[in-house]
């Protein structure tokens, strides 16, 4: 059932992104007087079709991993003389540029609308208050101290953990200085400092941003209380339920959640006598952690429970509300920031400053989409906006077969006053297809290595 839910949610997510993208092409093509022959969501066998008054066929096809808009075009077949004025290839180059660019633009507009909705609903997050600083770390060199709040990184405000995370993500692989602005909670005095980095975290496949700085952010002590029990796990077999508090394991008291995690991980396949509290009752049982193989030949134990996170103190929580116009402006800014971040990440990956193992394919997208949906509507919409930005920006890359490749050829035509020769375009499309397929294979490989 879980697998079916994941598949359905992933297909629905892709369908939304593809439909918006293709509708951008479709809408502008219609405005430019181009005859649209087919608007398809998916490829392959058409499962359901209908036509509108202008003769456009709308299709839902069997392979739901994409879509396309087919327009009247002399390069794809004979066009009656009476319809030549409606052929895409006969339109002025500026109109062709508009039609091609409308798909990626539609994805960016979707992101603006999604962020506008989120900002209208209100944002919340935790104050990035430093609890520990590792000696000789980037943070220590910059003079950061426990008890300080990080208010800005490189001039960008960091009112929440999420904002700090984004500013640090932008610095992965960089060489230079990271600038910090901090203050103490009971003061308005801002202290500015900086520390040098050299290809920061570039060798890490899954960078630990806060650990890379050498800091821990304040969180309240986490008691050993179960928040979720995985189906068909050792914990489920023993009868553990959300809300149960782990008191001891083999007689060893469990004061914090990490005490419990460390004890279980160190005992794969070994029975553990557990004492736990449910409401006012103290119960006992035996858990046998399943053995999970890890990289390097080692193994660790897992029983299939997740923690119930305690509430952050109110003074360390922040919430933001915006009016419609302010939220719209913030949505535009967030979309711009994510677009620039995507382009910079691509550049760093090509330069070897970010591991190509960070490239993700449909399996990882499916996992993140499912986790986002389970976390609530706001998390899912935020993930959808991020995917929409990525799709829009990636399609604008000047790679033949992508929209950006077509835009490159049409821009050359606009500047040179004549089309790029068909032979050159054909070779470009073959190279572009090879590049895109190579990227897809790498993304799928990365997905499977994460399983």
Residue pairs with C-beta under 8 A, 6 or more apart in sequence:
2 231
5 370
6 366
6 367
6 369
6 370
7 366
9 366
9 369
9 370
9 373
10 362
10 365
10 366
10 369
10 370
11 64
13 365
13 369
13 384
13 387
14 64
14 65
14 66
15 41
15 64
16 384
17 107
17 110
17 384
17 387
17 388
17 391
18 41
18 66
18 67
19 41
19 67
20 106
20 107
20 110
20 388
21 67
21 103
21 104
21 106
21 107
21 391
21 392
21 395
22 39
22 40
22 41
22 67
22 68
22 69
22 103
23 39
23 106
24 102
24 103
24 104
24 105
24 106
24 107
24 109
25 69
25 99
25 100
25 102
25 103
25 106
26 36
26 39
26 69
27 102
27 106
28 98
28 99
28 102
29 36
29 69
29 71
29 88
29 99
29 102
30 36
30 54
32 91
32 95
32 98
32 99
33 85
33 86
33 91
34 71
34 72
34 86
34 87
34 88
34 91
34 95
34 99
35 54
35 55
35 71
35 72
35 83
35 86
35 87
36 54
36 56
36 69
36 70
36 71
36 72
37 55
37 56
37 57
37 70
37 71
37 72
38 56
38 57
38 58
38 59
38 68
38 69
38 70
39 56
39 57
39 58
39 59
39 67
39 69
39 70
40 46
40 58
40 59
40 60
40 61
40 67
40 68
40 69
40 70
41 59
41 60
41 61
41 64
41 67
42 59
42 60
42 61
42 62
42 63
42 64
42 65
42 66
42 67
43 61
43 62
43 63
43 65
43 66
43 67
43 68
44 61
44 62
44 63
45 61
45 62
46 59
46 60
46 61
46 62
47 59
47 60
47 61
47 62
48 59
48 60
49 57
49 58
49 59
49 60
50 57
50 58
51 57
51 58
52 58
61 67
65 362
70 76
71 87
71 88
71 99
72 79
72 83
72 86
72 87
72 88
73 79
73 87
73 88
73 89
74 84
74 87
74 89
74 90
75 89
79 87
84 90
88 96
88 99
89 96
91 99
93 410
93 413
93 414
94 414
96 406
96 410
97 407
97 410
97 411
97 414
100 403
100 406
100 407
100 410
101 396
101 403
101 407
103 395
103 403
104 391
104 392
104 393
104 395
104 396
104 403
104 404
105 392
106 392
107 388
107 389
107 391
107 392
107 395
108 335
108 339
108 388
108 389
108 392
108 393
110 384
110 385
110 388
111 331
111 334
111 335
111 338
111 385
111 386
111 388
111 389
111 392
112 328
112 331
112 332
112 335
113 331
114 331
114 381
114 382
114 384
114 385
114 388
115 330
115 331
115 334
115 335
115 385
116 327
116 328
116 330
116 331
117 381
118 331
118 378
118 381
118 382
118 385
119 320
119 322
119 326
119 327
119 330
119 331
119 334
120 322
120 324
120 327
121 378
122 319
122 320
122 321
122 322
123 160
123 319
123 320
124 160
124 317
124 318
124 319
124 320
125 159
125 160
125 161
125 162
125 163
125 317
125 318
126 160
126 161
126 217
126 312
126 316
126 317
126 318
127 149
127 159
127 160
127 315
127 316
127 317
127 318
128 149
128 150
128 158
128 160
128 161
128 163
128 164
128 217
129 147
129 148
129 149
129 185
129 217
129 218
129 316
130 139
130 144
130 145
130 146
130 147
130 148
130 149
130 150
130 182
130 215
130 216
130 217
130 218
131 146
131 216
131 217
131 218
131 219
132 146
132 215
132 216
133 139
133 140
133 144
133 145
133 146
133 214
133 215
134 140
134 214
134 215
136 214
137 213
137 214
137 215
138 178
138 195
138 197
138 200
138 212
138 213
138 214
139 180
139 195
139 213
139 214
139 215
140 214
141 195
141 196
142 178
142 180
142 193
142 194
142 195
143 191
143 193
144 150
144 180
144 182
144 193
144 215
145 182
147 184
147 185
148 182
148 183
148 184
148 191
149 182
149 183
149 184
149 185
150 158
150 164
150 180
150 181
150 182
151 157
151 158
151 159
151 181
151 182
151 183
151 190
152 158
152 179
152 180
152 181
153 164
153 167
153 168
153 171
153 178
153 179
153 180
153 181
154 167
154 170
154 171
154 178
154 179
155 179
156 163
156 167
157 163
158 164
158 167
159 318
159 320
160 318
161 217
165 209
166 337
166 341
168 209
168 210
168 212
168 213
169 209
169 341
170 341
170 344
171 178
171 197
171 200
172 200
172 201
172 202
172 207
172 209
172 348
172 353
172 354
173 199
173 200
173 201
173 202
173 348
173 351
173 353
173 354
174 197
174 199
174 200
174 353
175 197
175 198
175 199
175 200
176 196
176 197
177 194
177 195
177 196
177 197
178 194
178 195
178 197
178 200
179 192
179 193
179 194
180 192
180 193
180 194
180 195
181 190
181 191
181 192
182 190
182 191
182 193
183 189
183 190
183 191
185 315
199 353
200 212
201 207
201 208
201 209
201 212
202 348
202 352
202 353
202 354
202 355
203 355
204 212
204 355
205 355
205 357
205 358
206 358
210 216
210 217
218 316
219 312
220 310
220 311
220 312
220 313
221 256
221 310
222 256
222 257
222 258
222 307
222 309
222 310
223 245
223 255
223 256
223 257
223 310
224 245
224 246
224 254
224 255
224 256
224 257
224 259
224 260
224 307
225 243
225 244
225 245
225 246
225 257
225 307
225 308
226 235
226 240
226 241
226 242
226 243
226 244
226 245
226 246
226 305
226 306
226 307
226 308
227 242
227 305
227 306
227 307
227 308
227 309
228 242
228 305
228 306
228 308
229 235
229 236
229 240
229 241
229 242
229 304
229 305
229 306
230 236
230 304
230 305
230 306
232 304
233 290
233 302
233 303
233 304
233 305
234 287
234 288
234 289
234 290
234 303
234 304
235 287
235 303
235 304
235 305
236 304
238 274
238 285
238 286
238 287
239 285
240 276
240 285
240 305
241 278
242 308
243 278
243 279
243 308
244 276
244 277
244 278
245 276
245 277
245 278
246 254
246 260
246 274
246 275
246 276
247 253
247 254
247 275
247 276
247 277
247 282
248 254
248 274
248 275
249 260
249 263
249 264
249 272
249 273
249 274
249 275
250 272
250 273
251 273
252 263
253 259
254 260
254 263
257 307
263 272
264 272
264 287
264 289
264 301
264 302
264 303
265 289
265 300
265 301
265 302
266 300
266 301
267 289
267 301
268 289
268 290
268 291
268 292
268 299
268 300
268 301
268 302
269 288
269 289
269 290
269 291
269 301
270 288
270 289
270 301
271 286
271 287
271 288
272 286
272 287
272 288
272 289
273 284
273 285
273 286
274 284
274 285
274 286
274 287
275 282
275 283
275 284
276 282
276 283
276 284
276 285
277 283
287 303
289 301
289 302
289 303
290 301
290 302
290 303
290 304
291 299
291 300
291 301
292 299
292 300
292 301
292 302
293 299
294 300
322 330
334 385
335 385
335 389
338 385
338 386
338 389
339 389
339 392
339 393
342 389
342 390
342 393
342 394
343 393
345 354
346 397
348 354
349 355
349 356
349 358
349 359
356 442
356 446
357 446
357 449
358 446
359 439
359 442
359 443
359 446
360 443
360 446
360 447
361 440
361 443
361 444
361 446
361 447
362 443
362 444
362 447
363 444
363 447
363 448
363 450
363 451
364 446
364 447
364 450
365 387
368 383
369 380
369 383
371 379
372 379
372 380
372 382
372 383
373 379
373 380
394 402
395 402
395 403
395 404
396 402
396 403
396 404
396 407
397 404
397 405
398 404
398 405
398 407
398 408
399 405
399 432
399 435
399 436
400 406
400 408
400 409
400 425
400 428
400 429
400 431
400 432
400 433
401 429
401 432
401 433
401 436
402 432
402 436
405 428
405 429
405 432
409 419
409 420
409 425
409 428
412 420
413 419
413 420
